[in-house]
Amino acid sequence: MSEWFTEKLHRDFAQSLRIEKLHYDSKTEHQRLRVFQNPTFGRILTLDDVVQTTEGDNFIYHEMMSHVPILAHGAARRVLIIGGGDGGMAREVLRHASVEHVTMVEIDAGVIEFSKKYLPNLSQGAFDDPRLELVIADGAQFIRETEGGFDVIIVDSTDPIGPGEVLFTDTFYGHARRALAPGGILVTQNGVPFLQGQELTNTMRAFKALFADWTCYIATIPTYAGGPMAFGWGTDGEARKVDLETLKARHAAAGLACDYYTPEVHLAAFALPGYIQRLLP
C-alpha cells in the first residue's frame, strides 16, 4: 500500500495526498524540501510538510497572480517577484513579451536548484530567460533597500510561518508600495480565507492604509484546500477599472493560451462572496 502525506497546516482541518513515489527529501538551512509523485496531481512540492505547488494545478495560482496585474496594468515593463523559487511565477510573467525585465528574489537557493532538477515542468526554461535577474536574498531586506520603479510586484510567498512571516507585515507592505512605479500594482497571496481569515484581514488593513485602491480577488486551487484562495491587490492607479473589451484586446495581443485565466474570469475574480467581504476592514 502506498504511503500517504498529510498536511496539517490548519488546527482542525487536514488534507491527505497519496505518495506514489518519493523523488526528493532533504533539509536545507531554512526548510525541509520534499517532492513526491501523486497519480492525480503529478509531482508535488512540500516545504516543512505544507503543500506549495503541484504539476497538476499550479497553473491556476500562477496564471491568476501574474496575468491579472500585468493585463490590468496594460504597460508593465518591470516586474518584481518575491519568492517563487519553483519558477512557475517567472514562467507566466515571462510569457508577456512586453515585460522587459523581471527581478526574482528568493531566500533559498536550494529551492531553485532542486526545482530545476525535480520540477522542470514548473519553470519550463524560465531560469534561462535573459530577462530574468535572479537574486538570492531575503525578500524583506531586498524590498527595504531597492530603489524600486516596478510596474508590478508579486509576492509569491509561503504562509506567514518561519521565513515567510516577515512578508506579511505592515512594514514590508509599506516598503513594497514605495518600490512601485506610478500606477504600479502589488499582489500578494493571502491564503484560504475560510480557514485563514485573519491573514487576509491583516493584509487588507495594511493595504487600506497604503493604497487608494485596495481589495482582494479569488481563485479556487484544489490543493490549497478549504475554498477559494485570496490574492491581495493594492494600487494607487485605475487598473481595476479596466473593462472587458480592453482586457480581451490585451489578452489577444499578448498571445496567451491559458488553462484558467480569461478576461471574463479576471473581472469575475473581484466579485467576493459575503464571508470574504466581511473579512475586509
Buried (B, 14 or more C-beta within 10 A) or exposed (E): EEEEBEBEBBEEEEBEBBBBEEBBEEEBEBBEBBBBBBEEBBBBBBBBEBBBBBBBBBBBBBBBBBBBBBBBBBEBBBBBBBBBBBBBBBBBBBBBEEBEBBBBBBBBBBBBEBBBEBBBBBBBEBBEBEBBEBBBEBBBEBBBEBEBEBBBBBBBBBBBEEBBBBBBBBEBBBBBBEBBBEBBBBBBBBBBBBBBBEBBBBBBBBBEEBBEBBBBBBBEBEBBBBBBBBBBBBBBBEBBEBEEEBBBBBBEEBEBEBEBBBBEBBBEBBEBEEEBEEBBE
